[in-house]
Amino acid sequence: MLSLLAAPAVAQPSDAPQLSETRLLRRITLRLLNRPPTHEEYEALLATPTAGRAAFVERALDRMLASDEFRDALVAWGLEYFRVAEYLPEDGPMIHNRLIDLAMCGEGTPHAGAFHTIRDGDAICTDASAPVRTLADPWFDPGGSVRLVGDAGNEAINVRDAAGTERYCGDVMFGGSVYNVQSPYDGCGCGPHAVFCDRMTRGYEDTRPQVDHSLRRSIMEEPARLFAHVVAEDRPYSDLVTGDYTVVDQGVFAIYRAQARYLGDRDHHDDTWFTEFPDPTEWREVKISRLNRFFLDERDYRFDPRTEAGSPRGVPSAGVLTMAGTNSTFPRERVRAARWMEIFACKEFNPPSPDIAFDPYQTDPAREGSCQHCHQGIDPAAVFFKRFQDRGSLLAGIGPMSLSSLDPRDDTRERAEGAFVPNTLMTPITDAQAVANPDARLIDFLADPDATLLGERGDGTIGPLGFGKILIESGAFDACAVRNAYERFGGRELDPGLDARRIAMLASDFATTGRSMRALIRRLLVAEEARLGY
Ligand code: HEC
């Protein structure tokens, strides 16, 4: 077996004994699969002649790395890693998905088993004269059908209101509470293939993400699923932050489509994407731009609201950084920046020492007061996350593409105007520019010539992809990936000071060999160090 490093930065306990092959198999299995070997796996090892046991353990390691069980363990690791899904009993976050909720008519009512909108209310179930439609191929049951009672059965995409104005039926709104999403227009229902609606088969607890197979749970699992996919399929690990693809199940696809409609993408009603998901629980790889065309495939899209009129066409897709689940869990740009810097650059934000004197804080936490101690590192990252809407219990999506398109009373506009203060590092525009064009506040790349993030200036790509590129370019991403992998598979935490050389060497090898996390994990598990122990 190869030694991991010729010159370990910390003294190894050289007198530590080598683990026996049975102990080694146990260690590797625990680290990869979160369980000890089975009785049969031990038996097979012991049936192997002593001389062949080391090779047996390596073969077992390769089988494990290729197994579905390893992929499941990666999903579990990913859930911890991204701290997105909060599967707490009872108090998971209440999240809405922009789909009209359908409730089921109960047993003993004339329409038992049919679904109705919350706007129509339970009363419609007992109204035998209410219209019922059987809709073939609803998005949530391709090849099947669903019975819809009352307004729910209307398939219109557009209707005319009393004043003759054409209205779009996918313009859903909240009817008093987070559960009560409905179309504001008479004559609108679930639309073709029921794309505007989703069933609440288990009642309101479906709005909580800890429920198995709920749409909310899926959307919170998306980051961990992409993580597991990237590692198991041996894709470059950097695809997590700069990739233009993700993995989705049927429900996640539907949610992104709802987001796209909300942003004005209304040309996709003939698209039958759902036929690709006969099994609603299956996760498949898709281009992010297929889910929502406002996530761009271009890898270097630029838009400068100080000098360009109108709005950008969207923001480039960027793996977990542009996901609905992460952007909802980390609401607002500075919170997103801080979490991603912790997760992908292994940064910690600790208070400054009390004996450091700072100038007074006035308006810019990145440059003034004790605030700059943390914010000079956070705000240049926060810039990139401005165009993701903070919608409280809603799923955050991209938008608004322009502030001026929003009603001045819209809380998104009000908050952006309060948070994006001119003449700050995060909003590098003058007061005059903010007056001339309110959208100049939405600058989402490092525009200030003095601003750097992790020592890099960036290439002007807007949105989270610009941030992801800097993470990679700076080397912080690779060093942090190596530290995380070492902690989990190498058996201990690496100290950024004491183990600096080891981290640098592992990170550089990682970067020059295609950022294969699988190869790194394997390497850590076959290293001599992995065999030491008591
Ligand atoms: C110890 C590091 C640290 C210091 C010092 C610090 N901050 Fe922060 N600040 C953070 C972090 C980290 C976040 C992101 C929030 C989170 O972690 O959830 C943040 C978030 C914020 C936000 C956004 C809040 C939101 O929820 O959107 C504002 C505004 C802010 N800080 C202002 C300041 C000001 C003003 C000062 C100085 C008076 C200051 N901060 C000092 C670390 C710091």
Residues whose N, C-alpha, C, O or C-beta is under 5 A from the ligand:
A	BS01	HEC	R332 R334 V335 A338 F349 N350 P351 Y361 P365 G369 S370 C371 H373 C374
